[in-house]
């Protein structure tokens, strides 16, 4: 699917505000269906729902990863009550069939059913993929919501903090609000492994010539979390002119980014590199 079609589809199903409890029921259904590999356990899924995986529109649910039973070792969901949408991060460490999946659930305004299931699905051969490492480092992080965070940031400020990260990629004057500590979990590799309490996420090497466009947002003010689906140009060296399907999940505390989780799908195994490098993305982040 072309980027313009993806963005148009997302806009066409925008449902407006809805209760958090409703969205929590959707992510619970999604997780139950994915665990069983049975879309029928997702009763709020529209019969004609569109499934997109790695920016490719599938020919129905029968072709989606949702039909594969997965033992989910860890999951995290956030809920966007303003645009009535939700996001889930799934980690599957089964050595025979590992996955790290980021999924957006978009609700139809007309039916209040999930009309779009949009996923970045990563497996061995994708950028820095290591589901076991992803699970290990994630378990050391604190995503709990404390009283000091609940009054810290409004929706616009949350999105601005996440946008600053990508805006810096083609504008050196942009200041990214990186907190301390801050750690970036990328496919399974971790910037915070050397110093979990003092890392800042700024390990140098930010590019200055990449425009990250086609950004699609899920914002959860109560959790202080923003997810951005976008296309990351130049990541896959085997097809450098194509934007790689990518998701960045940001945890923002009191206006500063504390955690970044990223998953990126390579068009060809290893993104055209001799082994997967971590840190600078081919001279890029």
C-alpha positions in Angstrom: 0.0 0.0 0.0 1.3 3.5 -0.9 1.9 5.9 2.0 -0.9 8.2 0.8 -3.3 5.3 0.9 -2.2 4.3 4.4 -2.6 7.8 5.7 -6.0 8.2 4.0 -7.3 5.0 5.4 -6.2 6.0 8.9 -8.0 9.3 8.5 -11.2 7.7 7.1 -11.8 5.6 10.2 -10.9 8.2 12.9 -13.5 7.6 15.5 -13.1 10.6 17.8 -13.1 10.2 21.6 -14.1 7.1 23.5 -13.8 5.7 27.0 -10.5 4.1 28.2 -12.4 1.1 29.4 -13.7 0.5 25.9 -10.2 0.6 24.5 -8.9 -1.6 27.2 -11.5 -4.2 26.2 -10.2 -4.0 22.6 -6.6 -4.6 23.5 -7.7 -7.5 25.8 -9.6 -9.1 22.9 -6.6 -8.5 20.6 -4.2 -10.3 23.0 -6.6 -13.2 23.5 -7.0 -13.6 19.7 -3.3 -13.4 19.1 -2.5 -15.9 21.9 -5.0 -18.4 20.4 -4.3 -17.5 16.8 -8.1 -17.2 16.4 -9.6 -13.9 15.2 -13.0 -15.0 16.3 -11.9 -14.3 19.9 -11.8 -10.6 18.8 -15.5 -9.9 18.7 -15.0 -6.1 18.3 -13.1 -6.7 15.0 -15.1 -5.6 12.0 -15.9 -8.4 9.6 -14.2 -6.4 6.7 -11.3 -5.0 8.8 -8.2 -4.0 6.9 -5.0 -5.7 8.0 -1.7 -4.0 7.3 1.6 -5.6 8.1 4.9 -3.8 7.4 3.1 -1.3 5.3 1.5 -4.0 3.0 -2.2 -4.5 3.0 -3.1 -8.1 3.4 -6.0 -10.1 1.7 -7.9 -10.4 4.9 -7.4 -11.7 8.4 -6.6 -15.2 7.2 -3.3 -13.9 5.9 -2.4 -12.0 9.1 -0.1 -13.0 12.0 -3.2 -12.8 14.1 -4.1 -16.4 12.9 -0.8 -17.8 14.4 -1.1 -18.9 18.0 1.7 -17.1 19.9 2.9 -17.5 23.5 3.3 -13.9 24.5 6.0 -13.5 27.1 5.2 -9.8 27.7 2.8 -7.2 26.4 2.2 -3.5 26.9 -0.8 -1.6 25.7 -1.6 2.1 25.6 -4.9 3.7 24.9 -5.7 6.9 23.0 -9.1 8.1 24.2 -9.0 11.3 22.0 -8.8 9.5 18.7 -10.3 6.2 19.9 -7.3 4.0 19.0 -5.0 1.7 20.9 -1.5 0.3 20.6 0.0 -3.0 21.8 3.6 -4.2 22.0 4.1 -8.0 22.0 7.3 -9.9 22.8 7.4 -13.6 21.8 10.7 -15.4 22.7 9.8 -18.9 21.4 13.2 -19.9 19.8 11.3 -21.7 17.0 9.1 -18.7 16.2 10.1 -15.5 17.9 8.5 -12.1 17.3 8.4 -8.5 18.4 5.2 -6.9 17.2 3.9 -3.3 17.4 0.2 -3.0 16.5 -2.2 -0.1 16.2 -5.9 -0.7 16.5 -8.0 2.0 14.7 -11.8 2.1 15.5 -14.5 3.0 12.9 -16.5 6.0 13.8 -19.6 4.5 12.1 -19.5 1.1 13.8 -17.3 1.4 16.8 -15.6 -1.8 15.7 -11.8 -2.1 14.9 -11.6 -1.3 11.3 -7.8 -1.3 10.9 -5.2 -3.6 12.4 -1.8 -2.0 11.5 1.3 -3.8 12.6 5.1 -3.7 12.3 5.9 -7.4 12.6 9.6 -8.2 13.2 11.4 -11.5 13.2 14.9 -12.8 12.8 16.7 -10.9 10.0 15.0 -7.7 10.9 16.9 -4.8 12.3 18.9 -5.8 15.5 16.3 -8.5 16.1 16.6 -10.3 19.4 13.4 -11.1 21.2 15.1 -12.5 24.2 17.2 -9.4 24.6 14.1 -7.2 24.1 12.3 -9.0 26.9 15.3 -8.9 29.2 16.0 -5.2 28.9 12.3 -4.3 29.0 11.9 -6.1 32.3 14.5 -3.7 33.8 12.5 -0.6 32.9 9.9 1.2 35.0 6.8 2.1 33.1 4.6 2.5 36.1 2.5 5.6 36.4 3.4 7.6 39.5 1.6 10.7 41.0 4.4 12.9 39.9 3.8 11.9 36.3 0.0 12.2 36.1 0.0 16.0 36.1 3.2 16.4 34.1 2.4 16.5 30.4 -0.6 17.2 28.2 -1.3 15.6 24.8 0.4 18.3 22.7 3.5 18.3 24.8 3.8 14.5 24.7 3.6 14.5 20.9 6.0 17.4 20.7 8.6 15.5 22.7 8.4 12.5 20.4 8.3 14.6 17.3 11.5 16.4 18.4 13.4 13.2 18.2 12.6 12.7 14.5 12.7 16.5 13.7 16.3 16.5 14.8 17.2 14.1 12.0 17.1 16.9 9.4 17.4 20.0 11.6 20.4 20.2 13.9 18.9 23.1 15.8 16.2 21.0 17.3 16.7 20.1 21.0 15.4 16.6 21.9 14.1 16.6 25.5 16.1 13.5 26.6 15.9 12.8 30.3 18.3 11.1 32.6 18.2 8.2 32.8 17.1 7.4 29.3 17.6 4.2 27.4 16.8 3.1 23.8 15.8 -0.5 23.2 16.2 -1.3 19.5 15.2 -4.7 18.2 16.9 -6.3 21.2 20.0 -4.2 21.7 20.1 -1.6 24.5 21.9 1.7 24.9 21.5 1.6 28.7 23.4 -1.6 29.3 26.5 0.2 30.5 24.8 2.5 33.0 21.2 2.0 33.7 20.9 5.0 36.0 22.9 7.7 34.1 22.4 6.9 30.4 20.9 9.8 28.4 20.0 8.1 25.0 22.3 10.6 23.3 25.2 8.4 22.1 26.1 10.7 19.3 25.7 10.2 15.5 22.4 11.9 15.0 21.9 12.4 11.2 21.2 15.8 9.7 19.8 14.8 6.3 16.8 12.4 6.9 13.2 13.5 6.7 11.0 11.1 8.7 7.5 11.6 7.3 4.2 9.7 7.2 4.0 9.7 11.0 1.0 8.1 12.6 0.4 8.6 16.3 -1.1 6.9 19.3 -1.0 9.2 22.3 -1.9 8.1 25.9 -1.7 11.1 28.2 -2.5 9.0 31.3 0.5 6.7 30.7 2.8 9.4 29.3 3.4 7.3 26.2 3.5 8.1 22.5 3.9 5.7 19.6 4.8 6.8 16.1 4.5 4.5 13.1 6.6 6.0 10.2 8.8 5.1 7.3 12.6 5.3 8.2 14.6 6.2 5.0 17.9 4.7 4.4 17.9 2.0 7.1 17.9 -0.9 4.7 21.1 -0.7 2.7 19.8 -3.3 0.2 17.1 -0.8 -0.9 18.3 2.6 0.3 15.6 4.6 -1.5 12.7 2.9 0.3 11.5 3.9 3.8 11.6 1.0 6.2 8.4 0.2 8.1 9.2 1.3 11.6 7.6 2.0 15.0 9.1 4.1 17.8 7.5 3.9 21.3 8.3 6.8 23.6 7.8 7.0 27.4 7.8 10.7 28.5 8.1 11.7 32.2 7.7 15.3 33.2 8.4 16.4 29.6 11.5 14.4 29.1 12.0 11.1 27.2 13.0 8.3 29.4 12.6 5.2 27.3 12.5 4.5 23.5 11.5 1.2 22.0 12.0 0.7 18.3 11.1 -2.1 15.9 12.1 -2.0 12.2 11.3 -4.4 9.4 14.1 -5.0 6.8 13.1 -5.6 3.2 16.0 -8.1 3.0 17.5 -10.1 5.8 19.9 -8.0 7.9 19.0 -4.8 6.0 21.7 -5.5 3.4 24.5 -5.5 6.0 27.0 -8.1 7.0 25.5 -8.7 10.3 23.3 -6.2 12.1 25.0 -3.2 13.6 23.6 -1.4 16.6 23.9 2.1 17.8 24.2 4.2 14.6 21.8 3.1 11.9 24.3 3.0 9.1 25.5 6.4 10.3 21.8 7.1 11.1 19.7 6.6 14.2 
